[in-house]
């Protein structure tokens, strides 16, 4: 994990993640100032999610034609160029709400390439026995940046303005691109396929279909994506208002508690990856059970302080589970197919989460917050069945 290649990857990704959050903060503020319409603000996550889904579908086609390094580096370079375009439109006052949303969609489209490429790249530069620790370290960095950058971004956009914040993001993206370009080229593992281009889109799914362990893993991802929709901002806001009877500040406290749980779990795995590697078949069902129980109690709890503890517990066990499953995927898939499988995973989870978010919104019209969280807890409990089927492989 101390290799120069790994340092280039995590530093470049950390800067890119920080820039991504600052950019979203600036975009939301920009859209609000330009349009003054709540409708446009609700369209922002829809544009980002749908663009990432479409690009995830395209990743297998790209992986048959380019190296992982170039997919990571060039996607970041194009994002930088698109951000320069947005910055120019803002400074020259040439844009409107729809133009900014269009550029945002293109930036999110490039993100859909970068994440599966990064996750697929890690096993090539990290020893197998250090893979769990490397994923724990990357998650620690990612979650720490997530936890801090939203607050910092809000302060920056309030103290400065959108154009200055966008300029800062461009600088972060440029430095990130520099580090990505310094990554070594991995010897080609995916050969050109003599298949029609439309057939190549399903190559990741084909690999999943042939591997029983991967099929069970994708069932887990699908169920969890549906269950995770209850944690969207709108539902949590109603929970704070209707169940806890507290101000909207507690929405931020609950989110912060959740992120603290994520960071603690990531750091623990990074420091004790040897222990977790040998015990992961036991830890995985425990994590599934704990997230289900925490969600169920959260649903019927009316104590604000206890809600913070439950949020932290959920985040802690959810993150341990996420890192174990990610490492398992990296170990299970062949080198030539791993990027395509990650693309399939990204498309699956993005689509199901998006549809489930809509479903949760509809359910909230006819039922209560408690019922929606209870349904989520039940879904999380169902993941114990596919987890049981892969426990022997994890051992």
N, C-alpha and C positions, 0 to 999 in steps of 0.2 A: 504493500500500500504506500510505501515511501518512494515509489518510482517517480521519475520526472513526468512520465506520461500521465499518471494518475493525478499528480499535482496540477498539471495543465488542464485536465478535464474538470476537476472539482472547482478550481479557481475560476475558470472560464464560465462554468455553469452557474456558480454562485453570483458572479457579476451579472450574468444574463437574467437570472431569477429576480435579483434586486431591481434591475431595469424594467423587467416585465411588470412588477407590482407598481413601481412609480409611474409607468406608462398608463396602466389601467386607472390609477388615481387621477392622473392628468386628463385622461380621456373622459371619465365620468364628469369631472368638473367642467371640461370644455363643452361637452354635449349639453350640460345643464345651463351653462352661460349662453350658448348659441341659440338653443331652442326654447329653454324654459319649460319644457314639456316632460312630465313624468313618463309618458308613453315612450319617448326616445330612450330614457334611462332603462326601462324594462327591456328594450330591444338589445341593449349592449351585451348582456350575458347570452342572449339567444344567438347573436351574430358570432360571438367568440366560440360558443359550443358547436354550432353547426359547421363553422369553418374548420375547426379541429377535427370533427368527424369526417368531413369530406377528404381532408388531407391524409388522415390515417388510412383511409381506403386506398389511397394512391401509393402509399409507401412501398408495398411489395414490388410494384412496377419500377420504382426508382432503385430499389436495392439490387435489382437484376442488372442495373446499368451503371452503378457508381459505387464508390467505396464509402464505408461508414464515416470515415474522417471527413470526406468532402460533403456528405449529407449534413453532418453536424455543423461544419464550418460555414458552408455556403448558405445554409438556411439562416444562420445568425447574420451573415453579411447582407443578405437580402432584407432581413428584418431591419437592419440598420439603415439601409437605403430607403425603405418605405417610411421609416420614422423621420428621416430627413425630409421626405416629401410632405409628411403631415406637419412638421415644424415649419416648413416654408409656407404652407397654406395658412397656418395660424398667424405667422408674422405678417404676411401680405394680406390677411383678411380676405382670402379668396374662397374659403371653404364654407360649407353649411353642414347641417346635421347628417344628411345622407352621405355626403362625400367623406366626412370623417368616419362614419360607420363602415363605408366601403373600404377605406384604407385599413381600418381596424380588422376587418374580415380577412384581408390579405396577410396582415401580420400574424393573426391567429392561425391562418392556413400554414404558414411556415413553421409555427410551433408544433403542429401535428406531425411534422417530419422529424423534428429535433429530438423529442422525448423518446420515442422508440429506438432511434439510432443511438442515443446516449446509453440507454439501458442495455442495448445489445453490444455496445462497445466495451463495457466494463469487464466481462469475462475474458476478453482478449488481453487485458493489461494487468489483471490481478490473478494471483495464484488461487487455485480452487479452494484450498483450505482457508484462505483469507477473504473469500467472497462474501460471506455473511457479515464480517467486520467492515468490509469496504462499503457494502450497502447500508450498514448502520451509520458509518461516517457520512456518507452522502446524504442520508436522510437527516442526520443531525444538522448538517450545514443548510439543507433545504428548509427544514422546519424553523430553524433559528432565524433565517432570513425572512420567511413568511411571517413569523411572529413579530419581528421588529420593523419590517419595511412598511407594513400597512400604516402603523402609527407614525413612522417617520415621514412617509409619503403624504399623509394627511396634514402634518405640520408644515411640510415644505410647500405644498400647494396653497396653504392658507397664508404663509408668510411671503411667498414669492408670487408666481402666477404660472399658468399652464405652459406658456412658451419657454420660460426658464427651466421648469421641471423637465420638459421634453428635451431641452438642450443637454441637461444632466444625463438623461437616459441615453441619448446618442453617444455621449462620452463613455458611459458604462458599456454600451453595446460594442463600441469600437475596441475597447480593451478586451472584452470578452472574445470578440472575433480574432484578435491577435493570438490569444491563448489557444483557441480552437484550431487555428491554422498551424500551430506548432505541434499538434498531436501527430504521432507517427501513423503512417499508412499501414493498415493491417493487410497482410497478403490476401488476395482475393479469395473469398470463400464461397461466393455465389457466382456460378457460371451463367453465361447467357443462355436463356432457355429457348428452345425451338418450339415455343408455344405462342399462340395468339396473345396479343397484349391484354385482351379482356379476360383470358384464362388466368393470367398471372396475378390478378387481383385476389383470387381465392387461394393462393398458395399457402398463406399462413393458416387459413381455416382447414386446408387439406392436411397439414401437419397435425393440427389439433384432432381431426377426425381419426387419424391413424394411431394416436397415442391415448390410451385409456386414462393415464394419470393427468394428461393435459385436459382431457374432456372434463374430468372431475374438478380440476383447477378452474376451468372456465365457468363451470356451474357455480362455484363459490364466488367468482368475480361478478357473475350476473346477479345472483341473489343479493350480494352486498351492495351493488350499485343501486338496486331497487330500494333496499332498506335505507341506504344513506341519504335518500332524497328528503327525509324528514328533517335533516340538519341544515337545510337551506335557510337563508337569512329570514325569509318571510315567516316560516313556521316558528323559528326560534323567537322572533319578535313577538308573535302572538302568545307563545308560551310564557315569555317574561311578563307580558301585559295581563293576560287572562288568568294564568295559573299562579305565578309568583306575585302578581300585583306590585311590580317594581317598575322603576323608570327604565327608559331605553338604554341607560348606561350599563345595566346589568346584562344586556345582550352582548356588549363588548367584554364584560367580565367573564361570561360563560365561554365565549370564543377564546379568550386569552387562556383560561384554565385548560381548555381542550388542547391548545397548542403547547402549553407547558407539559402536558402529558405526552404529547408526541415527541418533544425534544428529550425528555427524560428517558423514554423508551429507546430512542435512537442512540443516545449516548451510552446507555447501559449495554446495548448489544455491541456497540463499537468497542467498549472496554472489555466486555466479557464474551466475545464472539466464540471463543473455544467452548465455553460452557453451553451456550445456546445452540451451537452446532451439534453437540452430542445429545441435547435434550429437546430438540425442536419437535419431535413426534409427540412428546408429552405437552409441550407448551402450546402447540397450535390449537387443540381442542379446548384447553383452558381459556385461551384468548377468545375463542368464539363464544364460549359459554359466558364469560365475564362481560363481553360487549352486549350480549343479549340481556343479561340480568341488569346491567347498568342502565340500559335503555328503558327497560320495563319499569324499574324503580323511578327513573327520571320522569316517566310519563305521569305517575301518580303522586309525585313529590310536590309539596308546596313551600318547602323551605328554600330560600334563596342561597344560603350558605351551603346547604347539602347539595344543591344543584351544581355548585362549583366543584365540589368533591366528585360527584358522579361524572361530570364532564371530563375532569382530569383522569379518572379511572378509565372511562371509555377511550379517551385519546391514548392512554398508556398501552392498554392491551390491543387496541386496534392497530397501533404502529408496530408492535412486536409481530403481530400476525401478518401485516403487510410486508415487512422485511423478510420474514421466513418464506412467505409465498413467492416473493420476487426472486429470492435466491434459489428456491426450488425450481422455478421456471428456467432460470439461467443454467442450472445444472442438467435439466431434463432435455432441453432442445439442442439439436445439433448446431454447430457454428454457422452453417450456411443458411439456416432457417430461422435463427433466433430473432432477427430484426422483423421478419414477416409475421412471426407469432406475436411479437410485441405490438405490431401495427393492428393485428386482429383484436388483441386485447383492448387496445385503446379505442378502436371503433365500437366494440361491444359495450364497454363501460360508459363511454360518452353517450351512445344512443340510449341505453337503458336508463341512465341517470336523467337524461333530458326528458324522456317520456314519463318517467316516474315523478319528476318534479311537477309536470303538468297534472299527472294523476293525483298527486298529493294536494295540489291546489283545488282540484275538483272535489276531492274528499272533504277538504276543509269547509266546503260550502254546505255539506249535508251531515257532517259529524263533528266530533270534538277533537281538540288537540291531543287529549289523553288517548283517544282511540287510535289516532294516526301513529303516535309513538309506540303504542302497544302492538300495532300491526308490524311496525319496523322491528321490534324486539322478537316477534314471532318468526319473521323472515330470517333474522340473524341466527335464531335457534336451529332453523332448518339446515344451515351450513354444516352442522355437526355430521350430517349423513355423508356428504361427499368428502369431508375431512377424514372421517373414519376409513374411507376407502383408500386414501393416499398415505395413511399413517405408516404402513409397512415400507413404502418406498422412501419415506422421510427418514426412517431409522438408519 
